[in-house]
Amino acid sequence: MGPGTDVLPQCTSLENGYSKECVPVNSMEDDDDEAEDSDNINQSKAAKPPRNYQPMRHCISQAMLAGTSDSKSTNEGTKSPQNERSQYSPIFRSGSCSEMGPKPYMEDEYVCVDNLREHLDAQPDYSLYGAFYGVFDGHGGVDAASFTKRNILEFILEDSSFPKAVKKAVKNAFSKVDHALADTRSLDNSSGTTALTALILGRNMLIANAGDSRAVLGKRGRAIELSTDHKPSCSSEKQRIEKLGGVIYDGYLNGQLSVARALGDWHMKGPKGSDGPLSAEPELEEVTLSEEDEFLIIGCDGLWDVMSSQYAVTIVRKELMLHNDPEKCSRELVKEASKRNSCDNLTVVVVCFSGDPPPKIEVPKIHRRRSISAEGLDVLKGVLGDV
């Protein structure tokens, strides 16, 4: 179990040397109060889980997403490159794999919703297609992870800010889950979980992370990290923890927890509404999907403890070119992590953005005519003659 996600800057350098390319989107409004009063947006706006609930593993499904652009060119006879790009519509094909690994019990959970409209019965006029994915790495039992998996999407969709202010709705949902874990008597209030979700509306994707799970975008073979692991030793998290009176001992928050952000864990948190060293607030990252964005990998820390983001992207891209099956890709990542002696539960979701396999990357050949002078040829002959 480990930590989770920070709001990344719009352009950031990755450890593997690849630069992050994240483009801000306009259809997901900022989470301030002004977003709720916006007149420019035309879009309309818990159950308690069984304690031993067993989620379905190794699922695969697909759905098509419509573009989000409502604007039309005043001259429909001419299409600019920008207008052509705005009509790009991802096709979602997702596969997942979750295994217990060497641990004696399973505490990971995940959710895959390829067609968000099926969860919008209360809003029949809501025409925007979307999808939702999440991974939840529990600790202190599976209660918190299971409850979060079963409720967080409904909390997002039911929030008064959705879909007008998506960021605010997602943050509110994380807070609501966190507080519900304290109030629900049927659940162990010492149980906690990390949470990483990917909400896609049209071409716009919002990653929300609290903990040490990770989201990685495969962009023409490059790994683009969309989240930052929330380890207590992370400089920004360390500063926040110590400012709020917490301590880090041997890499653990207050000597107990290996993550700096999590839902639940109320035995470590103060009264509701207070800012404590262990935060449940997610950090957000937005991207606008384009034709170059081939797939998304989200996984719990059992994967990333033994594998770099770039290596995971390389594996998935290679596998997709062989069989074009995201479920087999997720299984291959879990298999590879097991070979590398991961000591944690392993949970991975792979989401493809196209019905076709990734194209082969052609490396242009550089043709150069090489010549040798007469003097050089004489020297070479002399050297070879002496051998």
N, C-alpha and C positions, 0 to 999 in steps of 0.2 A: 504494500500500500504506500503511496507517496503523494505528493502535492499536485496542483493543477494549473490554472490559466490566468495570465495577465492580459490586460488590454494592450495589444502590441501597437507600436507606432505604425504610421501608414507605410513607411519603408524602413526595413530593419535588416541587419546582416544576420545570417544564420551561422551556426557553429560549423556547418559543413561547407561554408563558403558560398552558398547560394543566397542571393538577395531576395528578400520578400517583396512581392508585388501585390499589394492589396488596394483595390479601388473603392473609395467610399461610394455608397449608393444613396439615392434620394428618396426612394419609396419607403424606407424605414426611418421614421422621424426620430429626432433626439428625444430623450426621456425627460425633458424639462416641461414645466407647466404650459409653455406656449404651444407645444405640439398638440395639446388637447383642444386648443381653440382654433386650429388651422382650418381655413375655409377652402384651401386649395387641394384637399384630398377628397376624392370621390368614392373611396371605399367605405362601406358600412362597417361599420365597426367590425366530499372525497371519501371517494369510497375508501374504506380501510381494507388493506390486502390481507389474505390469509397469511398467517405467520410462516407457513411452510410452502408458500406458493412457488411452483417450479415453472419458470418461463420456458417457452418453446425455443429450442436451439436450432441453429443452421437453417434459417429461413431465407427465402429469396422471393422477390416480387418486383414489379415494375409499374411505372405510371408516367404519363407525359405531362410536362409542365408548360403552361402557356407563358408567353412573355408578359412583362408587367407594364410595358409602355402604353399609356393611354393617348399619347399625343400623336397626331397625324400630320403629315406634311401638307402644307397649303397647296403645293403643286404635286398631285399624286402621280403625274406623268414622269417626274424625275425623282430618283431615289439617290440620296447621298450615301456615301459609305457608312456614315453614322446611323442613318435610318435602316440600312441593311443589317447592321450589327444589332440594332434594337429589336429586330424580329427573331433573333436567335432564341430557340426554345430548347432547354435541356430535356433529355429523356432519362428518367431515373430507373436504374436497375440496381438493387441493393442485395447484398448477401452478408451473412453474419456467422460467427463461430464463437462459442463460449465454452471453455473447458475448465475443470477444477484445478488441473495441474498437480503439482506435488503437495499442495496444502490438504489438510484433512477435511475441509469443508469449503463450500462455495458461497462467496459473498458478493460476487459480481452480478449485475443485472444490465439489461439493455432494452431498447425499444426501437422499432422500425415502423414508421408510418409513411408509406409511399404516396398515398392519396389523402391529403389533408381535408378535402371536401367531405369525406365520409364522417368527419368529426365536427362538421359545421351545420348540423341539422337545424339548429336554432336560428341560423342565418341563411335562409334559402336564397336570398338575393346576392349573397357574397360569391362573386364569380371568379376570384383569383385562385388559381391552382397552387398547390404547395406540397411540402413534405416535411417530415420531422424525424430526427434520429437522436439517440442519446445513449451514453454509457455511464454506469453508476458503480463505483467501486466501494463496497461497504466495508465497515470495520466494526468490531464489537457486536457481531451478529449481522444477519441479512435484513433485519427489520427496516432500517432506514433506506437502504437501497431499493427494496421491494416497494415500499410506500411511495418513494419518489418516482420510480418507473411507472407506477400505476396512476399517478395523479398530476404530474407536472404539466403535461400537455393540456389537460382540461383546465388547470389553473391559468395557463396562458390564454387560452381561447375564451375563457369566461371573464377575463379581466376587462374592466370598462375602457381601458386604454387600447385594446386590440380591436381592429387592426390599425387604428389611427396613429398610435405611438407604440410601435412594436418593441422597441428597446425597453420602454417603461413597463410594458406588459410582462416581458421576460423577467426583468428584475423583480417585479412584484410577485411573480410566480415562485421564484427561488425563495423569497422571504416568506411567502405563505406556506410553502412546504416545510421550511425550517421551523416555523412557529407551530405548525400542525404536529410535527414530531415531538414537540414538548407537551402538547395538549392531549394527544391520543394515548389514553391509558392502556390500550391493548398492545402498545408497542414499547419496547425497551428504550427508555430515554437516554441510556448510555450508548446506544447504537448511533453510528454516524455513517456518512457516505460522501464521496466526492460526486460531482455531477458535471457532465459535459454534454451540451445539447447543440444540435444544428437545426435551425428553423429556416426553411427555404420558402419564399413567396415569389413566384415567378422566377426571375433570374437572380434575385437578391437573397443572399445567404447570411444569416446572423449566427455566429458561434458564441455561446455563453459557457463559461467554465469557472468552476470553483473546485479546486483540487489539483491532482497530479495526472489526470488523464490528458490525452493530447489529440488535437485535430491537425491533420496534415493534408494539404492539397497537392495532387499530382498535376503539374502543369507542363505538358510536353516533356516529361521525364525528369523535371526538377521538383524537388521537395520544397513546398512553401508552408512553413509552420504558421498555423492560425491561432495557436494558443501557447502560453508559457507555463511551464510546470510551477505550481505553487509549493515550493519546498521552503521550510523554515529558514534554511541557509541562504535562500535567494536574497540578494542585497535589498531589494525593495520591500520584500516581505519581512525580512529581519528588522529593518528600520521601523516598519509599521508595528510589528509585534512588541518591540522594546519600548516604543513610544506609548503603547497602551498597557504597559506594566507586565508584559509577558517575558519569559526567558527561554532561551534555546540551549538545551543541554544535549550534547552528543548528537546534534542534528534533529532533535525532537522538540516540538513545541511543549513547553513546560515539562519536558522530560517524558511526555506521554504519547504524543501524536506526531507522525512523520509528515503530516501535511499542515499547511498554514491556513487553508480554507476548506470548509466542509459544511454540509447540512447535518443537523442533529447534534450529537455530542453535547447535550445540555448539561451533563455533569461537569463540563469544563467551561461552560459559558455563564455569563452573569445574567442579571434580570433582562427580560425582553426590552428591546429598544436601546439597550446600552451597547457601546462599542467595546468589544472585548478582543483579546489577541487572536482568538479563533473566529474568523469572519465567514459568513455565509453569502456575502455579496459576490456575484459572478463578475468576471471581467469579459467585456464584449469585443468582438472583432467582426466587421462587416466586409463582404466582398460582393462584387457583381460578376456573376459567372459569364465566361466567354467561351468561344470555340476551343481555345487553348487549354481550358480547364477540363481534364479528362476524368478525374475521380477524386473522391475524398476518403481518407482513412481516419476513423476515430477508434481509439483503443484505450483501455485502462493501462496503468503503469506496468503491469506484468509484461507487456510487450515492449514498452520503451525502455525498461530497465536493461534490456539486453540487445536492443536494436536501434540504430540511428534512424532518423526520419527519412534520410535519403535512401538508405538500404531498403526500407519498407516500400518506398515508392518504386524503386527499381524492381523489386520482386513482383509487385502487383502489376506493373506495366508489362513485364515479361510474360507473366501468367495470362493476362488478358489477350496478348497477342497470340498465345497458343490456343486458348479455349474460349475466351471472351465470357467467362463466368465469374461474377463477383463473389459468389459463395465459395467457389474453389479457391479464389484468391485469399479470402479471409481464413480458410482452413490452412492454406499454405503458410500464412504469416504465423498462425498459432503453432503449426508444426515446427517451423524454423525457430521460434522462440523457445519451444520445448527442447530442441536440440542444443540450444545455447544455455540450457540449465536455468531457465527462469524459475524462480522459487515462489511465484505468486499465481493466483487465478489469472486466466488469460481470456480476454474478451475483445473482439475486433468486429467492426462493421465497415464494409467497403461499399461505397455508393458511386456508381458510374453515371456520367452525365451524357452518355451517347449510347445508341444501340449498336454501334460498330466498335470493333477493337481499335486500340490506339494505332495511328499510322506509324509506319517505320520511319525513323528519323534518318534522313539522308545527310551524311557529312560530305560537304563539297570537297572534291579532290583538287589539290593545287598542282597544276602542271607547270613545271619549270624546266627549261632546257639548260642542261648543265654542260659546260665545255671545259676543256683543259688546254692550256697554252702549249706551244711547241716546247718551250723550255721545261714546263712541268712534265710533259710526256717523256722528255729525255731523262729527267730525274727519276721518274717512276720506273722507266726501263732499267736504269742503272741499279736502283734498289732491288728490283725483282731479279736482275741478273746475278746479284751477289747472294741471293737466298739459296 
